[in-house]
Amino acid sequence: MGNVNRTKGDRASRLELIARVQLAYEHLRDTMQRYREDSPRARMAITAAKQRLSMLNRALALLALEVAAQRPEPA
């Protein structure tokens, strides 16, 4: 029973991470549309949004590798 709850929790955390990646992408897109001029503030905002998206994408990739490594190989 504990393993089933852990599996549900793992799935929920994976879905949450996917949602966070999507939100980070949308934030970057919106930031790039908002700051069309080339100002220091615009560059800082876009850089911060890119870094956040990059970090979350890496976390998602590591999670995907971890899940793939846990699955048994088909016979």
NUFI-731305 format. One record per residue (C-alpha): residue number from 1; residue in one letter; x, y negated, z. Coordinates in Angstrom, 3 decimals, always signed. Each point is the difference from the previous one (the first is absolute). Layout:
k: NUM&r: A&px: X&py: Y&pz: Z
...
END
This chain:
k: 1&r: M&px: +0.000&py: +0.000&pz: +0.000
k: 2&r: G&px: +2.855&py: -2.394&pz: +0.817
k: 3&r: N&px: +1.555&py: +0.613&pz: -3.416
k: 4&r: V&px: -3.272&py: -0.915&pz: -1.732
k: 5&r: N&px: -0.165&py: -3.288&pz: +1.922
k: 6&r: R&px: +3.630&py: -0.730&pz: -0.880
k: 7&r: T&px: -0.707&py: +0.679&pz: -3.662
k: 8&r: K&px: -2.958&py: -2.398&pz: +0.070
k: 9&r: G&px: +2.148&py: -2.598&pz: +1.741
k: 10&r: D&px: +2.796&py: +0.427&pz: -2.546
k: 11&r: R&px: -2.478&py: -0.371&pz: -2.829
k: 12&r: A&px: -1.478&py: -3.119&pz: +1.573
k: 13&r: S&px: +3.446&py: -1.551&pz: +0.431
k: 14&r: R&px: +0.882&py: +0.818&pz: -3.621
k: 15&r: L&px: -3.201&py: -1.631&pz: -1.202
k: 16&r: E&px: +0.706&py: -3.030&pz: +2.171
k: 17&r: L&px: +3.485&py: -0.313&pz: -1.500
k: 18&r: I&px: -1.422&py: +0.228&pz: -3.517
k: 19&r: A&px: -2.501&py: -2.745&pz: +0.858
k: 20&r: R&px: +2.801&py: -2.164&pz: +1.424
k: 21&r: V&px: +2.031&py: +0.418&pz: -3.199
k: 22&r: Q&px: -3.032&py: -1.046&pz: -2.041
k: 23&r: L&px: -0.561&py: -3.063&pz: +2.195
k: 24&r: A&px: +3.672&py: -0.952&pz: -0.248
k: 25&r: Y&px: -0.201&py: +0.246&pz: -3.790
k: 26&r: E&px: -3.121&py: -2.167&pz: -0.069
k: 27&r: H&px: +1.660&py: -2.512&pz: +2.327
k: 28&r: L&px: +3.031&py: -0.203&pz: -2.291
k: 29&r: R&px: -2.226&py: -0.463&pz: -3.046
k: 30&r: D&px: -2.011&py: -2.733&pz: +1.734
k: 31&r: T&px: +3.158&py: -1.709&pz: +1.251
k: 32&r: M&px: +1.485&py: -0.056&pz: -3.490
k: 33&r: Q&px: -3.208&py: -1.500&pz: -1.391
k: 34&r: R&px: -0.227&py: -2.584&pz: +2.791
k: 35&r: Y&px: +3.590&py: -1.228&pz: -0.308
k: 36&r: R&px: +0.412&py: -0.736&pz: -3.682
k: 37&r: E&px: +2.525&py: -2.785&pz: +0.607
k: 38&r: D&px: +3.613&py: +0.796&pz: +0.748
k: 39&r: S&px: +0.509&py: -1.375&pz: +3.489
k: 40&r: P&px: +1.976&py: +1.327&pz: +2.964
k: 41&r: R&px: -3.248&py: +0.780&pz: +1.816
k: 42&r: A&px: -1.313&py: +1.959&pz: -2.987
k: 43&r: R&px: +3.229&py: +1.989&pz: -0.332
k: 44&r: M&px: -0.036&py: +0.822&pz: +3.719
k: 45&r: A&px: -3.636&py: +1.131&pz: -0.068
k: 46&r: I&px: +0.487&py: +2.153&pz: -3.090
k: 47&r: T&px: +3.218&py: +1.515&pz: +1.356
k: 48&r: A&px: -1.687&py: +0.874&pz: +3.290
k: 49&r: A&px: -2.946&py: +1.606&pz: -1.810
k: 50&r: K&px: +2.358&py: +1.995&pz: -2.252
k: 51&r: Q&px: +2.019&py: +1.209&pz: +2.974
k: 52&r: R&px: -3.126&py: +1.148&pz: +1.828
k: 53&r: L&px: -1.278&py: +1.872&pz: -3.048
k: 54&r: S&px: +3.419&py: +1.580&pz: -0.539
k: 55&r: M&px: +0.226&py: +1.151&pz: +3.622
k: 56&r: L&px: -3.479&py: +1.531&pz: -0.077
k: 57&r: N&px: +0.685&py: +1.697&pz: -3.351
k: 58&r: R&px: +3.137&py: +1.587&pz: +1.465
k: 59&r: A&px: -1.933&py: +1.198&pz: +3.026
k: 60&r: L&px: -2.621&py: +1.505&pz: -2.289
k: 61&r: A&px: +2.667&py: +1.727&pz: -2.102
k: 62&r: L&px: +1.648&py: +1.472&pz: +3.095
k: 63&r: L&px: -3.357&py: +1.210&pz: +1.243
k: 64&r: A&px: -0.735&py: +1.625&pz: -3.365
k: 65&r: L&px: +3.358&py: +1.792&pz: +0.096
k: 66&r: E&px: -0.647&py: +1.160&pz: +3.558
k: 67&r: V&px: -3.434&py: +1.377&pz: -0.888
k: 68&r: A&px: +1.369&py: +1.706&pz: -3.111
k: 69&r: A&px: +2.763&py: +1.644&pz: +2.037
k: 70&r: Q&px: -2.540&py: +1.349&pz: +2.518
k: 71&r: R&px: -2.171&py: +1.695&pz: -2.620
k: 72&r: P&px: +0.739&py: +3.634&pz: -0.690
k: 73&r: E&px: +1.157&py: +0.889&pz: -3.489
k: 74&r: P&px: -2.506&py: +1.904&pz: -2.141
k: 75&r: A&px: +0.801&py: +3.658&pz: -0.556
END
